[in-house]
Amino acid sequence: MKKKPNIILFGIDSLRRDRMSSYGYERLTTPHIDKFADGGVLFENHFSPSIPTTPGYASMLTGMDCFSTDVVALRHKGPLGDHVKTLPEILGENGYNTTCVGFTGNPSSRGFQKYIDYPGWGADESGRSPKAENLNKVAIPELKRLSEEKQPFFLFLRHMDPHSPYLPPKPYERMFYDGNECDPNNDSLNKLKEFKPFSDYITSWLPEGCTDSQYVDAQYDGAVAYMDACIQNIFTTVEALGIEEETLIIITSDHGETLNEHECYYDHHGLYENTLIVPLIMKFPGKLPEGKRISDFSFIKDITPTVLELLGLESNISFDGRNLLDLVYDRKNIVSPVSEFYITECTWMRKHGWRTPEWKLICSLEPDFHFKPEIELYNIFNDPKEMTNVATEEPEIVNMLLGRMNKYIAKREGETGRTNPMYTNLSWHGRDHGPFKTSQEAYDSLYIGSISTAQKLQEKDKEKV
């Protein structure tokens, strides 16, 4: 009996597609992934509607939306519910060896047979953070081990380079910056330094006296370029092992990232485009076309059903996500395009909204620590950077989008038999009390402080997995 195909899934944390040269970014940040994309299928308009990490990966690894997973918060309490099944669980039941690198302990990583950790956060003795090399040191030996087994394998790799702190090793830290990051006449980081919840954490990994936000943005781009070079090491290993033809490889992300934008400061909160837009590139020689680009909207929940179709596996699960092969092969009679969708976040704020090709509606479910208005409306066609809130000027559009969003929420609540988790996750902030009553209370309560504190926000009791 022929061995089933392998799968390698790069789940790159905090990678926004518009900072990748694969997606047209003017800086050459991803030359190796660009070449990889030439041999596969690239989805131009791929979205992660429920941010951040925990709901993003929950959707990616179950094929379900937030109504089905009940997961909307970074600090999700308890395990992933037994009413959903994860991709590693499905593959394990079908004779696969499954290994997870860099995602131990999070509820959304349930079901792998083996977990491997690596140093993926702070700086080493050089003051930089070779996250992707650290990953390669454990992932490549594991890849070789898995390839020698009789069973097919699923290897999940969670890269952390685009996640703060952005500390790419030399020469990547100066690859996209040739200025004076400590220019005393530059005030572009002043507002960040005045923002108490984040200022101590972010300035702790910036050069002392740093004043230029363009330097910090360039560190993000440098971290992506450094990671891209390290990912090529894995591509090379796949080729050397002779398993390229029998291995599906996917590059994607759980959510995007905010740089010095929207006063959200080098994090992934706020329902602006930079947090929702993520890459999806799939390569499977002989099974997927080469160099194809798909312009239709696709979503993080579409990955699991598409993977199972490509591997030729039946699950008997009614996924919320779609099989993207219908788009790849232009099966217009089977798939109808999706043009608008529900968006949620519970990172540092609790908000939800509705996105169409023209409009973005953002509604606060409680006061936020940025003192932003309760309702935000952006014309993303005329204002793609979402700089001008037109909610006051366009009340009819606000009401129309609120109606569509609420109708969709009622529909999904009826289909799942559960209340919208955005309404029930009232201690999403981890402070063991209900919703914030004022923005000042939120501002005074939410504080990162240090790199170690930031890391702990991503960690869970391993026994809960």
N, C-alpha and C positions, 0 to 999 in steps of 0.2 A: 504493500500500500504506500502511495506517495506521501511523503512528509508534508504537512500543512505549512503554509507560508509563515515566516517570522514577522514580527512587527517591532520597530523601534520608534518610540514616540518622544520627541523633544518637547517637553512642556516648559517653555522658557518664561520665567516669571517676569512680569512688568515690561514686556517687549511690545512697543507700539509699532504698527506696520509703517507709519509714515517716516520713521527714522531708519528705514532699511532701503538700501539702494535697489534691492529687488522690487520695491514698490515705487521707485522713482525719486527717492531722496537724492539730493545733489551731492552729498558726501558719500564716498565709497565705503560704506560701513559693513556691507555683507557680501564681499566678492565671491566667497566660497558658496554661500547659500544661493547667490545669484546663479552660479553655474549649476548647482543642484536643481534649481527651479527650471532651468532650461531643459532638464530631462524629465520633468514631471508636470503637475498641474498646480497653478497658483490661483487662489481665490482672492480677487481684488477687493471685495467688499465683505470681509469677514468680521463678525462682531461678537463681543462677549457682553451680553445684556445685563448680567447680574454680577456686579463686582463687590468685593475683591477676590482674594485667593480661594477661600474655602468654598463659596458658592460657584466660582468660576470652574474649579476643578471638579466639583460635584456634578455640574452639568456636563462637562467634558467627558467624564468617566462613567456616566450613567446613561447619557442620551436623553436626559430629562430636563425640564425647565425648573425654575425655583418653586413653582406650585407643587410639582410632583416630588421634588427632593425635600421640601420644607427648609432648605438651607439658603439664607440670604446674608448672614453675618460672618465677618472674619472670625469673631470669637464665638462660633457656633457651640452651643452647650450640648454635651452628650455626643453619641456616635451618629453616623449616618443611619437613617431609619432602615429597618429590615424590609420595608415595603418597596425598596428599590434594590437593584442588583448592579454591581459595578462591572466594568469591562474586565478587570483581572479575575473577578469571580467567574464570569461567563467563560473566559478563556481557560481558566484552571479546570473547569468542568469538562472542557473539550480537549484535555490532554496537554495543555501548554505549561511550560515553566514560566513563572512570572517573577520579575525582579523590579523593585522600585529603588531608584537612587535619588536621595536628597529630599524625600518627602515623608519621612517617618513621623508618625504620631498625629498627623492631621486626619480628622474624620473622613475627609474625601479620598484618602489614600487606602481605604479599606480593601482587603482582599488579596493583596500580593503575598506570595509564598516566602519572599525574601526581601528584606529592607537593608539598604546600605546608606550610611551617612558620609558626609565629607565636609570640610571647613568651607562654608559658603557665605560668611558674613564679614567679619572685621578684618583689619589689616594684619599682615605678618610682620616679621622683623624689619622688612624693607619699607614699611609704611604703606604698602600697596596690598591689593587683595586678588591673588591669582585664582579666583573661584573656579573658572572653567578647567584650568590645569588640575586643580584639586579633584574636580569631578572625574576628569580623564584617568587619574591615577587609580581610581576604584572601578570606574565604569568599563574601561577597556579590558582589564583582566576578567571582569564578569562577562563581558560580551564574548570573549574567547572561550570561557568555560561553557556558556550557554550554547555556543555554536557546535561544541563537541558532543553535546547530548543528543540522544535519539529523538527527543521530543522537540517540537517547535517552541519558540520562546516569544515572550512579550517583555521588552526592556523599556521601562519608563525613566526618562532622564529629566530631572527638574534643575535646569540651569538658573543661577541667581545673579548673573553679572549685571543685567539691566535694573536690578533692584538696588535701592540705596543700601549702604553707602557705595557710591560709584568711585571705585579705586582701582582702575585698570593698571596693570604693570607697565613699566617702560617698554617701548617708546609710545605706547598707546595713549598715555596721559597728555602728551603734547601733539598727538597726531592731527587734531582738528583745532588747535589753539596755538597762536603765536603772539599773544599779547601779554600784558602785565596784570595778572589776576589780583594784584594788591594795589592797583592804581588808586591813590587817595581821592581822585576826582570822580571816581565811578561810584554811583549810589544805587546801582540796580539790585543790590541785595539788602538794602536798608529795611524794606517792609518785612522781609523774611526774618531779619534779626530782631524785629520788634514783635514778632508773633510768638508769644511765650510757649504755646504747646509744642512747637517744633524747633525753635531757634537753638536750644542747647544741643539737641541731637544732631541737627544738620551741620552746625558750625564745628562740632567735635571732629568731623572727618574732612573738613575743608582746611586748606592751608591757613595758618594763622594770619589774620589781616586780610583775608580774601574779600574783595569787594565786587567782583565782576560775575554776574549771572551767566554770561556767555562761557566763562571758564567751566562752570558747573555743568552746563548743558553739553559742553565738549567732553566732559568726563563720562557722561552717559553714552555719547556716541562712541567714545574710545572703548568703553566697556563692551559695547555691542560688537565693535570691530575685533577686539581681542577674543571675545567668545566665538565669533565667526571663524577665526583662525584655528581655535581649539576644536571646534566642531569638525573641521576638516580632518583632524586626526582620527575621529570616529569614522568618517566616510572612508578614509584610507584603510582602516582596519577591516571594515566590511568588505572592501574590494580584495584585500589581501587574504581574507578568509574564504573568498570564493562564494559568498552567500548573497551577493548583490541582487542576483536575478530572482532569488526566493525570499526577499525581504521587503516588506512595505515600510517606508520611512516617512514620518510625518513631522513637520515643524510647525508649531503653533505656540500660543501663549494663553495664560489665564485671564489677563487684562492688560491694559496699557499703562501709561505712566504720565503724570503731570510734571513738567519741568517748571520754569519760572512763569507759570501761566495761571490765570484765574485766581491768583492768591492762594493756591493750594499747595505750592512749594514742595516739589521733589517727592511726591507721594502718589498714591492711586486712589484718590477719593474725588467726589464731584462727578456728576454725570455728563461731563463735557466729552467731546469727541475723543480727546487724547486718551481717555481711560477705556473707551468702548472699542476702539479700533485695534485689531490684532491680526497677525498673519495666519494664513493657513496654506501650506505648500505640501503636496503629497507626491511621492515618487514610488512607482512600482513597475519596474521594467516588464514590458509585455502585457501588463494588465491596465495601465493607465497611459494615455497619450503623452507625448513629449512636447514641452513648450507651449502648453495650452493655458490660456488665462480665462477665468470665469468672472463675468461682471455682475451676475445676479447676487443678491444678498445671501449670505450663508451665516450660520451661527455655531457657537461652541457646542451646542446640544446635538449638532448634526454629525459630530465626529464618530461617536460610538456606533450608530447604525451603519455608517459608511464603512467603517473598519470591518464590521462583521460581514457585510456584503462582499468586500474585497477578499476576505479570507474564506468565503464560502461557508459561513457558519450560520445555522438557524438558532434563534434564541426564544422564539414565541413570545417576545416582549413587544408591547405596543409602545414604541418610543414616541416622545414628543418631538424629537429631532427627525430630520429627513435623511434619506439616502442621497447623498450628493452626486452619486453616479448618474442620477436622472438629469442633473445639470451638465455634467461632464459630457454625456452622450446626447444632449439636446432632446430629451424625451419630454417635449412640451405637452404631450397629451396626458402624461402621468403627473407631472409636477406643475403647480401653479406658483408664480413668483410671489415672494413675500416683500412688501414694500414698507411696512410699518410694524413697530414692535414695542413691547413693554420693557422698561429699564428700571433697575433697582440698585441701591447701594446701602450697605451698613458697614462702613469702615470707620470713619470718624464722624459721619453724619448719617441720618436715616432719611433717605429720600427715594422717591420713585418718579416715573414720568413716562412719556410717550414720544417716540421718534418716528417721523415720516421722512420721505426724501427731502421735504422742504422745511419742516418745522421740528423743533425740539422743545418739549414742555418738561419742566422740572418742578416738582412739588415737594416741599418740606413736610415731613410727618411730625417733626418737632423742631424747636429752635436749634440752629446750628452754631458752631463755635466760630464761624467766619462772619456772623451777623448778616448773612445774605437774606434777600427777600424771600417770603414764603413761596411765591410763584415766580418762576423765570421762564421766559419764552424767547427763543432765538430762531431767526430765519437762517437756517444753515445753508441755504442756497445762495443768498446774497451776503451772508455774514458767516463764512465757514469757520472763522476762528472764535465765533460766539462771543463777541465783544460787547454787543449792545442788547440789553434785555428790553424787549418790546411788549412785555405783558400788559403794561398800562395802556399802551397805544392800540393794542389788538385784543380787546376783551372777547370779541366774538370768536377769534381763533382759539383763545384759551378755553372758552366754554366748549367749543367743538372738540378739542383734543381731550379735555377732561371727560366728556361724554364717551368718546371712543375708548379711553383708558378704563373707565369704570365699567363699561359694557364688557370689555375683555376680561377684567378681573372677575366679574360675576360669572362669566362663561367658564373660566378656568376653575373657580371655586366649585361650580356645579359639576364639572367633569371629574374633579379629584375628590370631592366630598370633604374638602378641608378649607379652612379660612386662609386667606392670603397671608403667608408668613411675614410679610412686611407689617402686618397689623398685630401680630402676636409676639414678635421678637422684641420685647420692650426693654430688655436688659442687654441689648446688643453691644453696648459700650463697655461691659465688664465691670460696671461700678455697683452692681447689686442693688439698684433702685430703678424706678420707672423712668419714663421719658424726662428729658430735661425741660424745665419750665421756662427758662430764659436762655438766650444766647450767652449771657454772661456766666451763668451756671455751667454751661457746656465748656466755655473757654477756660474757666477756672478748674474744671474737673479733668480735662483731657490733656495729658502731658506725656511725651515720650521720654525725654531726658537723656538716654544713652543708647549706644548700639546694642548693648546686652538686653535692655528693655525692649527695643524694637524686635530683636530676635525672639524673645519669649512670646511676643504677640503671635508669632507664627507657629509656636510649638504647642502641642497638646500632650496630655498624659498618654504614653504609648500603649497603656493597657486598654484604651478606649478604641483603638483601631480595630 
